[in-house]
Amino acid sequence: MDVERYDRTRPAYPPELIDHLVAAAPGRETLDVGVGTGIEARQLQAAGCHVLGVEPDPRMAEFARRSGIDVEVAKFETWEPAGRRFDLLVSGQAWHWVDPVAGAAKAAEVLRTGGLWSAFWHVPEPPAEVTDALADAYRRHVPDAPIDLKSVPKQSADPYGLLLDKAADGLREAGGFGEPRRSRHDWERVHTRDEWLDQLPTFGSLTWVEPAVRQEILAEVGAAIDGIGGRFTTRYATVAITAVRD
């Protein structure tokens, strides 16, 4: 994973989501699980939170530290809180890597009563010309790939519904939380050809593909973007699930 590319190209989170989390938490002590390069952590820090990140990837942890975030390298399930308690626990694009029950139990352990837990994910939906070009090139160049890009979540359905269900079930089984609530924030972003091709290699479907093959796939996607004018608008849905520590 190219952590600098990841941080440069992955989008931040809707300001209204960040504002809601900060306002709903009883205080500003914040734990970011799977902090990555620190994208949402920096947003929360700018909103007045004191953020500690937990991140299993040392490369991402070091990048986040260089950007001004305190980070401890560990898997969340086995991380040692050392008696520390938090008002807000967030996880952006990362809770699906955490065991839903063990993670929820650890969250209940480290959150103060009334503290807020929230996990959230982006669901990007570029124009069909762009997504179809990627899926077709991917299938042709990587025919044995374990990922079918034609089956990625669509915003017209329930984006990441099963993933949100799994997180909610983990909270209920672990106990200590009120009933989880879902929310959705819709927004748009204009991408140039170069911006989109810069971001694509950060997605899981391409991170493991051989570099030469990846470049062929990107070239075909780039040609499709050129065919629609060299830029396009991506519709985003940022879906979130939150629960209060009771």
C-alpha positions as CSV (number, residue, x, y, z in Angstrom):
1,M,0.0,0.0,0.0
2,D,1.3,3.4,-1.0
3,V,0.3,5.3,2.1
4,E,1.1,8.8,0.7
5,R,-1.1,8.0,-2.3
6,Y,-3.9,6.8,0.0
7,D,-3.8,9.9,2.1
8,R,-3.6,12.2,-1.0
9,T,-6.5,10.6,-2.9
10,R,-9.0,9.2,-0.4
11,P,-11.8,11.7,0.3
12,A,-12.5,13.3,3.7
13,Y,-15.8,12.8,5.5
14,P,-18.8,15.1,5.2
15,P,-18.5,18.1,7.6
16,E,-22.0,17.5,8.9
17,L,-21.1,14.0,10.0
18,I,-18.1,15.2,11.8
19,D,-20.0,18.1,13.4
20,H,-22.8,15.7,14.5
21,L,-20.4,13.2,16.2
22,V,-18.6,16.0,18.0
23,A,-21.8,17.6,19.2
24,A,-23.4,14.2,20.3
25,A,-20.4,13.0,22.3
26,P,-20.2,14.0,26.0
27,G,-16.6,15.3,25.7
28,R,-13.7,15.6,23.3
29,E,-11.5,12.7,24.2
30,T,-11.6,10.6,21.0
31,L,-10.3,7.2,20.0
32,D,-9.9,6.5,16.2
33,V,-9.9,2.7,15.5
34,G,-8.1,1.9,12.3
35,V,-6.9,5.5,12.1
36,G,-5.1,4.8,8.8
37,T,-3.2,7.9,7.6
38,G,-5.4,10.1,9.8
39,I,-8.0,11.5,7.4
40,E,-10.9,11.6,9.8
41,A,-8.6,12.1,12.8
42,R,-7.4,15.4,11.4
43,Q,-11.0,16.5,10.8
44,L,-11.9,15.7,14.4
45,Q,-8.8,17.3,15.7
46,A,-9.7,20.5,13.8
47,A,-13.1,20.3,15.4
48,G,-11.5,20.5,18.8
49,C,-11.1,16.8,19.7
50,H,-8.1,15.2,21.4
51,V,-7.5,12.2,19.2
52,L,-5.6,9.0,19.8
53,G,-5.4,6.5,16.9
54,V,-5.0,2.7,17.0
55,E,-3.7,1.3,13.8
56,P,-2.3,-2.2,13.0
57,D,-0.3,-1.1,9.9
58,P,3.0,0.6,11.1
59,R,3.4,2.4,7.8
60,M,0.0,4.1,8.1
61,A,0.6,4.8,11.8
62,E,3.9,6.6,11.0
63,F,2.2,8.7,8.3
64,A,-0.6,9.7,10.7
65,R,2.0,10.6,13.4
66,R,3.8,12.8,10.9
67,S,0.5,14.6,10.3
68,G,0.1,15.4,14.0
69,I,-1.9,12.4,15.3
70,D,-0.9,10.3,18.3
71,V,-1.0,6.7,17.2
72,E,-0.4,3.3,18.9
73,V,0.3,0.3,16.7
74,A,-2.0,-2.6,17.6
75,K,-5.0,-4.5,16.5
76,F,-7.9,-3.0,18.4
77,E,-9.1,-6.3,19.9
78,T,-5.8,-6.8,21.6
79,W,-4.8,-3.1,22.2
80,E,-4.2,-2.2,25.9
81,P,-6.1,0.9,26.9
82,A,-4.2,1.1,30.2
83,G,-7.3,2.5,32.1
84,R,-7.9,5.3,29.6
85,R,-11.5,6.3,28.8
86,F,-13.0,8.1,25.9
87,D,-16.0,10.2,25.0
88,L,-16.1,9.3,21.3
89,L,-14.9,6.2,19.4
90,V,-14.9,6.4,15.6
91,S,-13.8,4.1,12.8
92,G,-13.7,5.3,9.2
93,Q,-13.5,2.7,6.5
94,A,-12.1,0.2,9.0
95,W,-14.6,-1.5,11.3
96,H,-15.1,-4.3,8.9
97,W,-11.5,-5.4,9.8
98,V,-12.4,-5.6,13.5
99,D,-14.1,-8.6,15.0
100,P,-17.7,-7.3,15.5
101,V,-18.3,-8.8,18.9
102,A,-14.8,-8.5,20.4
103,G,-14.4,-5.1,19.0
104,A,-17.8,-4.0,20.4
105,A,-16.8,-5.4,23.8
106,K,-13.5,-3.4,23.8
107,A,-15.4,-0.3,22.7
108,A,-17.8,-0.7,25.7
109,E,-14.8,-1.1,27.9
110,V,-13.1,2.2,26.8
111,L,-16.1,4.4,26.4
112,R,-17.5,6.5,29.3
113,T,-21.2,6.2,30.0
114,G,-22.9,8.3,27.5
115,G,-20.0,8.0,25.1
116,L,-20.6,7.6,21.4
117,W,-19.4,4.8,19.1
118,S,-19.6,5.4,15.3
119,A,-18.3,3.5,12.3
120,F,-18.8,4.9,8.8
121,W,-17.9,4.1,5.2
122,H,-17.9,5.9,1.8
123,V,-19.9,4.4,-1.1
124,P,-18.6,6.1,-4.3
125,E,-20.7,5.8,-7.5
126,P,-18.9,7.2,-10.6
127,P,-20.8,7.3,-13.9
128,A,-21.5,4.0,-15.6
129,E,-18.9,4.6,-18.3
130,V,-16.2,4.7,-15.7
131,T,-17.3,1.7,-13.6
132,D,-18.1,-0.4,-16.6
133,A,-14.7,0.3,-18.1
134,L,-13.0,-0.8,-14.8
135,A,-15.1,-3.9,-14.4
136,D,-14.5,-5.0,-18.0
137,A,-10.8,-4.4,-18.0
138,Y,-10.5,-6.1,-14.6
139,R,-12.3,-9.2,-15.7
140,R,-10.3,-9.4,-18.9
141,H,-6.9,-8.8,-17.3
142,V,-7.5,-10.6,-14.0
143,P,-10.0,-13.4,-14.9
144,D,-9.4,-15.4,-11.7
145,A,-9.8,-12.4,-9.4
146,P,-11.8,-13.2,-6.2
147,I,-13.6,-9.8,-6.5
148,D,-16.4,-9.2,-8.9
149,L,-16.5,-5.4,-9.6
150,K,-20.0,-5.8,-11.0
151,S,-21.3,-6.6,-7.6
152,V,-20.0,-3.6,-5.6
153,P,-22.6,-1.7,-3.5
154,K,-24.9,0.7,-5.4
155,Q,-26.5,3.7,-3.8
156,S,-29.9,2.8,-5.2
157,A,-29.9,-0.2,-3.0
158,D,-28.9,-0.3,0.7
159,P,-25.2,0.5,0.5
160,Y,-23.2,-1.8,2.9
161,G,-26.4,-3.0,4.4
162,L,-25.0,-6.4,5.4
163,L,-21.9,-4.8,6.8
164,L,-24.0,-2.4,8.9
165,D,-26.1,-5.3,10.1
166,K,-23.0,-7.2,11.2
167,A,-21.7,-4.2,13.1
168,A,-25.1,-3.7,14.8
169,D,-25.4,-7.4,15.7
170,G,-21.9,-7.2,17.3
171,L,-22.9,-4.3,19.5
172,R,-26.1,-6.1,20.6
173,E,-24.3,-9.3,21.4
174,A,-21.5,-7.6,23.3
175,G,-23.9,-5.5,25.3
176,G,-23.4,-2.1,26.9
177,F,-24.9,0.0,24.1
178,G,-28.2,1.4,23.2
179,E,-29.9,0.5,19.9
180,P,-27.7,1.4,17.0
181,R,-28.9,4.1,14.6
182,R,-28.0,4.5,10.9
183,S,-27.5,7.7,8.9
184,R,-26.6,8.6,5.4
185,H,-24.9,11.7,3.9
186,D,-25.1,12.2,0.1
187,W,-22.6,14.5,-1.6
188,E,-20.7,14.8,-4.9
189,R,-17.1,15.4,-6.0
190,V,-15.7,16.2,-9.4
191,H,-12.7,14.1,-10.5
192,T,-10.3,14.7,-13.3
193,R,-8.9,11.7,-15.2
194,D,-5.6,11.9,-13.4
195,E,-7.2,12.3,-10.0
196,W,-9.3,9.2,-10.4
197,L,-6.4,7.1,-11.8
198,D,-4.3,8.2,-8.8
199,Q,-7.0,7.0,-6.4
200,L,-7.9,3.7,-8.1
201,P,-4.8,1.8,-7.0
202,T,-5.7,2.4,-3.3
203,F,-8.8,0.1,-3.6
204,G,-8.5,-3.5,-2.5
205,S,-9.4,-4.8,-5.9
206,L,-6.2,-3.4,-7.3
207,T,-3.7,-3.3,-4.5
208,W,-2.7,-6.9,-5.0
209,V,-2.6,-6.9,-8.9
210,E,0.8,-7.0,-10.6
211,P,2.0,-3.5,-11.4
212,A,2.2,-4.1,-15.2
213,V,-1.4,-5.5,-15.3
214,R,-2.6,-2.7,-13.1
215,Q,-1.2,-0.1,-15.5
216,E,-3.1,-1.8,-18.4
217,I,-6.3,-1.6,-16.4
218,L,-5.7,2.0,-15.5
219,A,-5.0,2.9,-19.2
220,E,-8.3,1.5,-20.3
221,V,-10.2,3.3,-17.5
222,G,-8.3,6.5,-18.5
223,A,-9.4,6.1,-22.1
224,A,-13.0,5.8,-21.0
225,I,-12.7,9.0,-18.9
226,D,-11.2,10.8,-21.9
227,G,-14.2,9.6,-23.9
228,I,-16.6,11.6,-21.5
229,G,-14.5,14.7,-21.5
230,G,-11.6,14.0,-19.2
231,R,-13.5,14.7,-15.9
232,F,-16.7,13.5,-14.2
233,T,-18.8,13.8,-11.1
234,T,-18.9,11.0,-8.6
235,R,-21.9,10.6,-6.3
236,Y,-20.9,9.6,-2.8
237,A,-23.0,8.2,0.0
238,T,-21.3,8.2,3.4
239,V,-23.2,5.7,5.6
240,A,-22.7,5.6,9.3
241,I,-23.9,3.6,12.3
242,T,-23.8,5.0,15.8
243,A,-24.6,3.8,19.3
244,V,-24.5,5.3,22.8
245,R,-22.6,3.6,25.6
246,D,-25.3,3.1,28.3
